[in-house]
Amino acid sequence: MATTASSGEGARRVVVVGYEGSELLDIACVTSTLALAGRIAGRTLYRTELVSPHGQTIRCDSGLEVHSSGSLQRATGPIDTLVVTGGQGHEAAAAEPTVVAHVRRLAALARRTASVCTGATVLAAAGLLDGRRATTHWHYAEVLARRYPSVHVDPRPIFIRDGHVATSAGVTSALDLTLALVTEDHGPDLARVVAQALVTYLQRPGNQAQMSVFAAPNPDHVLVREAVAYVTAHLATTLDTATLARHCGVSTRQLHRLFIEHLGTPPGRFVRRTRLDTAARLLSTTGHPIGMIARWCGFTSLETLRQAFVAQYGVSPSQYRAVSSALGVGTDC
């Protein structure tokens, strides 16, 4: 693996927008991944600049301070990629006309525009998500959809690319998005080595459900792990044992044996439990209609979901949501 990079001639210019209350991980996942890609390639692939309103030092959510390399107001094109970070300060940033206006201006000068986590709020305020499908951290998705009805908010995927605009879910999903951008720019082989160097998954697909990270085990057996990843990313589809076996290239009997050996449960029961766990998480952390949650999680009807909840928790989905809300379950981000 190369450890040095040549001069930045021909490198892609990436402008990352931070502000008071930005999340440090949102910044680092993007900037560190792009820098590492260059070190591995042996040349500077990206010239990354962190800008902030008036070039001020960015005090992040954690209290740590990061010095910007320039002023948002003075930044100009051409820009390959514009990235707006998220963080606890996203609402204040989206309510600041100067910030919104300059993000809109820079997006017009960029080949592509992206947001990390709640940075989608700033893009939405700038009108850059109008008519587009977009995502954000699951905790804020409902608020984003309510405030910006012209945005088609989908809280399920870890990132979404709609035309030249990309949005990603919470915090470390910025890593998945950035690896996808590296793949687009320089091919999957480099992105794979970068992922290995970062000791992270080899690029979770953008359509993997955000909620799957809460419910999915991580078995040692590679085939079982592949089956689990497929289930968690495709809850709304048919997931009988025969379908899973075909996806994994094994017989139903072998898949059944492997699930028992490595997960202690047969495939069908694992699918039902994963659907129920994900539905429970969505009920306790979002205000999405119960019927919509049932469809997302692969339940054939509201009655099927109700029966599953009564059998597992002794209450209906609406009662489960009410109790979770009263206890404050899942309300902290």
C-alpha positions as a printed Julia matrix, in Angstrom:
333×3 Matrix{Float64}:
   0.0     0.0     0.0
   1.41    3.37   -1.01
   1.98    5.79    1.84
   2.86    8.98    0.03
   1.03   11.02   -2.57
   2.27   13.26   -5.32
   1.22   16.83   -5.99
  -2.44   17.65   -6.41
  -2.37   18.27  -10.15
  -5.59   16.89  -11.62
  -7.07   16.19   -8.19
 -10.79   16.61   -7.62
 -11.72   19.58   -5.47
 -14.04   18.74   -2.58
 -15.55   21.53   -0.47
 -16.93   20.45    2.92
 -19.24   22.89    4.67
 -19.16   23.03    8.47
 -20.79   25.36   10.97
 -21.25   25.86   14.7
 -22.45   22.55   16.11
 -21.27   20.34   13.25
 -20.66   16.69   14.09
 -16.92   15.98   14.01
 -17.46   12.45   12.67
 -19.45   13.87    9.75
 -16.41   15.91    8.77
 -13.81   13.23    9.46
 -15.57   10.36    7.67
 -15.47   12.36    4.45
 -12.09   14.05    4.71
 -10.14   11.1     6.14
 -11.57    8.63    3.62
 -10.67   10.84    0.66
  -7.18   11.52    2.01
  -6.59    7.8     2.56
  -7.71    7.04   -0.99
  -4.97    9.33   -2.24
  -2.29    7.79   -0.02
  -3.21    4.31   -1.21
  -3.24    5.41   -4.86
   0.13    7.09   -4.41
  -1.09   10.46   -5.68
  -3.42   13.21   -4.54
  -6.87   12.27   -5.8
  -8.84   14.9    -3.86
  -8.1    18.4    -2.63
 -10.39   18.8     0.34
 -11.28   22.16    1.85
 -13.31   22.72    5.01
 -15.17   26.02    4.87
 -17.36   27.71    7.47
 -19.38   30.93    7.73
 -16.84   33.78    7.6
 -14.03   31.23    7.96
 -14.66   30.92   11.68
 -13.36   28.07   13.81
 -15.97   25.3    13.98
 -16.95   24.27   17.49
 -18.27   20.75   17.03
 -20.97   18.87   18.95
 -18.31   17.25   21.12
 -16.86   20.61   22.15
 -13.71   20.11   20.09
 -12.78   22.93   17.73
 -11.73   22.52   14.11
 -10.11   25.3    12.09
 -11.65   25.87    8.68
  -9.49   26.44    5.64
 -11.64   29.19    4.22
 -14.81   31.23    4.25
 -18.1    29.86    2.95
 -18.93   33.31    1.59
 -15.67   33.59   -0.37
 -15.55   30.05   -1.74
 -15.99   29.8    -5.48
 -15.87   27.25   -8.28
 -15.15   25.08   -9.98
 -15.99   22.38   -7.44
 -16.14   18.66   -8.05
 -18.07   17.74   -4.9
 -19.83   19.91   -2.34
 -20.57   18.19    0.99
 -22.69   19.72    3.77
 -22.15   18.18    7.2
 -24.75   17.51    9.86
 -24.8    18.0    13.6
 -26.78   19.57   16.4
 -26.36   22.96   14.74
 -28.11   21.94   11.53
 -31.38   23.75   12.29
 -29.6    26.99   13.11
 -27.55   26.68    9.92
 -30.67   26.02    7.85
 -32.33   29.07    9.38
 -29.41   31.36    8.5
 -30.14   32.99    5.11
 -26.48   33.65    4.38
 -25.49   30.02    4.9
 -28.4    28.73    2.81
 -27.76   31.21   -0.01
 -24.09   30.34   -0.3
 -24.7    26.6    -0.14
 -27.17   27.08   -3.01
 -24.61   29.17   -4.91
 -21.81   26.63   -4.47
 -24.07   23.73   -5.42
 -24.62   25.41   -8.78
 -20.84   25.42   -9.26
 -20.37   21.78   -8.25
 -20.53   18.62  -10.34
 -22.33   16.87   -7.49
 -23.65   17.82   -4.07
 -24.02   15.67   -0.97
 -25.07   15.9     2.65
 -24.15   13.89    5.7
 -26.82   13.08    8.28
 -28.81   16.21    9.2
 -26.92   18.25    6.63
 -29.92   17.31    4.48
 -31.84   20.0     6.38
 -29.51   22.66    4.96
 -29.85   21.24    1.43
 -33.62   21.2     1.81
 -33.66   24.8     3.04
 -31.65   25.74   -0.05
 -34.24   24.07   -2.28
 -31.69   21.54   -3.52
 -33.83   18.55   -2.53
 -37.12   19.75   -4.02
 -38.72   16.93   -5.97
 -35.91   14.56   -5.03
 -35.8    11.4    -2.95
 -33.57   11.97    0.07
 -32.66   10.5     3.42
 -31.28   11.69    6.73
 -30.74   10.3    10.22
 -33.82    8.22   11.1
 -34.39   10.31   14.22
 -34.9    13.49   12.15
 -36.58   12.06    9.05
 -40.14   12.8    10.12
 -39.3    16.43   10.96
 -37.54   16.9     7.62
 -40.54   15.48    5.74
 -42.98   17.69    7.61
 -41.01   20.91    7.17
 -40.14   20.32    3.53
 -43.09   18.54    1.89
 -41.58   18.91   -1.58
 -38.79   16.53   -0.53
 -39.49   12.79   -0.83
 -37.96   11.71    2.48
 -37.17    8.01    2.82
 -35.74    7.19    6.27
 -34.79    3.62    5.38
 -31.59    3.64    3.26
 -28.17    4.57    4.59
 -27.67    6.81    1.57
 -29.56    7.85   -1.56
 -28.27    9.19   -4.86
 -30.88   11.12   -6.86
 -29.28   12.6    -9.95
 -26.29   14.71   -8.97
 -27.44   15.06   -5.34
 -26.69   12.48   -2.65
 -27.9    12.36    0.95
 -26.82    9.99    3.69
 -28.15    8.8     7.02
 -26.63    9.25   10.44
 -22.97    9.95   11.14
 -20.88    6.95    9.98
 -23.08    6.38    6.92
 -20.93    9.22    5.56
 -18.24    6.57    5.28
 -20.47    4.43    3.05
 -21.39    7.44    0.93
 -17.78    8.55    0.54
 -16.67    5.04   -0.43
 -19.43    5.05   -3.05
 -18.08    8.34   -4.42
 -14.56    6.91   -4.54
 -15.95    3.9    -6.43
 -17.67    6.21   -8.89
 -14.52    8.25   -9.44
 -11.77    5.62   -9.33
 -13.37    2.19   -9.43
 -14.33   -0.5    -6.92
 -10.82   -1.92   -6.45
  -9.49    1.25   -4.84
 -12.63    1.67   -2.73
 -12.27   -1.92   -1.52
  -8.69   -1.36   -0.38
  -9.68    1.9     1.33
 -12.47    0.09    3.17
 -10.04   -2.61    4.28
  -7.56    0.01    5.49
 -10.33    1.7     7.46
 -11.29   -1.7     8.93
 -14.87   -1.19    7.87
 -17.42   -3.16    5.87
 -16.75   -3.4     2.15
 -19.27   -0.72    1.31
 -22.75   -1.41    2.59
 -25.13   -0.81   -0.31
 -27.0     2.47   -0.16
 -30.36    0.73    0.06
 -29.45   -1.15    3.22
 -31.96   -0.23    5.89
 -30.76    2.15    8.6
 -32.7     0.12   11.15
 -30.93   -3.1    10.15
 -27.88   -2.04   12.15
 -29.93   -2.37   15.33
 -31.36   -5.82   14.62
 -28.79   -7.81   12.67
 -26.32  -10.24   14.26
 -22.86  -10.66   12.77
 -22.24  -14.41   12.41
 -18.77  -15.78   11.72
 -19.83  -17.91    8.75
 -19.53  -15.87    5.55
 -22.59  -17.41    3.86
 -24.79  -16.89    6.91
 -23.49  -13.35    7.21
 -24.4   -12.74    3.56
 -27.91  -14.14    4.16
 -28.37  -11.93    7.23
 -27.26   -8.84    5.29
 -29.68   -9.69    2.49
 -32.58  -10.11    4.92
 -31.96   -6.84    6.73
 -31.66   -4.94    3.45
 -34.77   -6.47    1.84
 -37.35   -6.76    4.6
 -40.21   -5.65    2.33
 -39.6    -8.47   -0.17
 -40.3   -12.2    -0.19
 -37.84  -13.85    2.2
 -38.86  -17.49    2.44
 -36.13  -20.07    2.95
 -36.13  -21.11   -0.72
 -35.56  -17.49   -1.82
 -32.69  -17.03    0.64
 -31.15  -20.34   -0.39
 -31.22  -19.35   -4.07
 -29.64  -15.99   -3.24
 -26.84  -17.73   -1.35
 -26.41  -20.51   -3.9
 -27.11  -23.39   -1.52
 -29.93  -25.84   -0.89
 -32.71  -25.02    1.57
 -31.57  -27.92    3.72
 -28.0   -26.6     3.93
 -29.18  -23.05    4.68
 -31.44  -24.36    7.44
 -28.54  -26.31    8.94
 -26.2   -23.3     8.82
 -28.73  -20.99   10.48
 -29.3   -23.47   13.29
 -25.56  -23.93   13.76
 -24.56  -20.25   13.69
 -27.68  -18.35   14.79
 -29.5   -20.98   16.81
 -32.72  -20.47   14.85
 -34.08  -21.54   11.45
 -34.2   -19.01    8.58
 -37.96  -18.44    8.7
 -37.95  -17.66   12.41
 -34.95  -15.35   11.98
 -36.77  -13.4     9.25
 -39.91  -13.03   11.37
 -37.94  -11.86   14.39
 -35.91   -9.38   12.32
 -39.08   -7.93   10.82
 -40.65   -7.63   14.25
 -37.55   -6.08   15.85
 -37.29   -3.51   13.06
 -41.0    -2.67   13.25
 -40.71   -2.24   17.01
 -37.77    0.12   16.59
 -39.61    2.19   13.99
 -42.73    2.36   16.15
 -40.76    3.58   19.16
 -38.54    6.09   17.36
 -40.67    7.55   14.54
 -44.18    8.81   13.92
 -44.61    7.0    10.61
 -48.08    5.44   10.08
 -48.31    1.88   11.36
 -49.52    0.63    7.99
 -46.43    2.09    6.32
 -44.15    0.46    8.88
 -45.91   -2.86    8.3
 -45.22   -2.66    4.56
 -41.59   -1.58    5.02
 -40.95   -4.52    7.34
 -42.6    -7.11    5.1
 -45.82   -7.78    6.99
 -48.61   -8.62    4.56
 -51.22   -6.61    6.46
 -51.84   -4.57    9.57
 -53.54   -7.59   11.1
 -50.44   -9.71   10.54
 -48.33   -7.07   12.29
 -50.85   -6.83   15.12
 -50.85  -10.58   15.66
 -47.04  -10.64   15.75
 -46.93   -7.86   18.35
 -49.6    -9.4    20.54
 -47.76  -12.74   20.44
 -44.37  -11.21   21.25
 -45.2    -8.24   23.5
 -48.77   -8.86   24.63
 -49.9    -5.51   23.2
 -50.93   -4.12   19.81
 -48.53   -1.99   17.72
 -50.38    1.21   18.7
 -50.21    0.28   22.39
 -46.52   -0.56   22.03
 -45.9     2.86   20.48
 -47.84    4.61   23.24
 -45.9     2.84   25.98
 -42.55    3.48   24.26
 -43.43    7.16   23.89
 -44.39    7.46   27.53
 -41.1     5.88   28.59
 -39.09    8.03   26.17
 -37.71    4.98   24.36
 -35.49    5.85   21.4
 -36.04    9.6    21.65
 -32.39   10.49   22.25
 -30.2    10.83   19.21
